[in-house]
Amino acid sequence: MRAYVVFISAQAIGTAPKSGKQRELVMKFIRYLADNPNSPGDFTEQDEARRILQIKVIGSFAITYWADHAVCEIKVTHIKSADKI
């Protein structure tokens, strides 16, 4: 299987950690998703389009994403403090 392309929304970039160990952990996980698009989150929720979103807690941040298998892409929709989920 080829690596997926990961897209991160502007909103997610704006709330992601800016530097330090937390940023390293978050970015490492996002790179991991490119090679492992079926990785389950710690829990799921459904968006308004009825897609199943995966939510993975990494360090003190929660990353919300979904895999668009038709075009081999991962969409990261939110990166926010895990205590705000």
C-alpha positions in Angstrom: 0.0 0.0 0.0 1.3 3.4 -0.8 1.6 6.2 1.7 -1.4 8.5 2.1 -1.2 12.3 1.8 -2.1 14.0 5.0 -4.0 17.3 4.9 -4.3 19.4 8.1 -7.0 22.1 8.3 -6.0 25.7 8.9 -8.1 25.5 12.1 -6.1 22.5 13.3 -2.8 24.2 12.5 -3.9 27.2 14.5 -4.5 25.2 17.7 -1.7 22.8 17.4 1.3 23.1 19.8 3.8 25.6 18.4 7.0 24.0 19.6 8.5 21.6 22.1 7.9 18.0 23.0 4.1 18.2 22.5 4.6 19.4 18.9 7.1 16.7 18.2 4.6 14.0 19.5 1.7 15.4 17.5 3.7 15.7 14.2 5.2 12.2 14.7 1.7 10.8 15.0 0.5 12.7 11.9 3.5 11.4 9.9 2.6 7.9 11.2 -0.9 8.2 9.8 0.5 8.6 6.3 1.8 5.1 6.4 -0.9 3.7 8.6 -4.2 5.2 7.4 -6.4 2.6 9.2 -5.0 3.5 12.6 -7.9 3.6 15.0 -8.2 6.5 17.4 -8.8 6.2 21.2 -12.5 6.9 20.4 -14.8 8.0 17.6 -17.5 10.5 16.9 -19.6 11.3 13.9 -19.5 14.6 12.0 -22.4 16.4 10.3 -21.7 14.5 7.1 -22.1 11.2 9.1 -18.4 10.3 8.6 -16.8 8.4 11.4 -14.0 10.5 12.9 -11.1 9.0 14.8 -9.9 10.9 17.8 -6.4 10.1 19.2 -5.0 11.6 22.3 -1.2 12.2 22.0 0.4 13.8 25.0 -2.0 16.5 26.1 -3.6 17.0 22.6 -6.4 15.4 20.9 -6.1 14.9 17.1 -9.3 14.4 15.1 -8.9 12.8 11.7 -10.5 10.6 9.1 -9.3 8.5 6.1 -10.5 9.2 2.6 -9.6 5.9 1.1 -11.0 6.8 -2.3 -8.2 9.3 -2.8 -5.6 8.0 -0.4 -5.7 11.0 1.9 -5.9 11.5 5.7 -7.9 14.6 6.7 -6.8 16.1 10.1 -9.7 18.3 11.1 -8.8 19.4 14.7 -5.8 19.5 17.0 -6.8 20.8 20.4 -6.0 20.4 24.1 -7.2 17.0 25.2 -9.0 18.6 28.2 -11.3 20.4 25.8 -12.7 17.4 24.0 
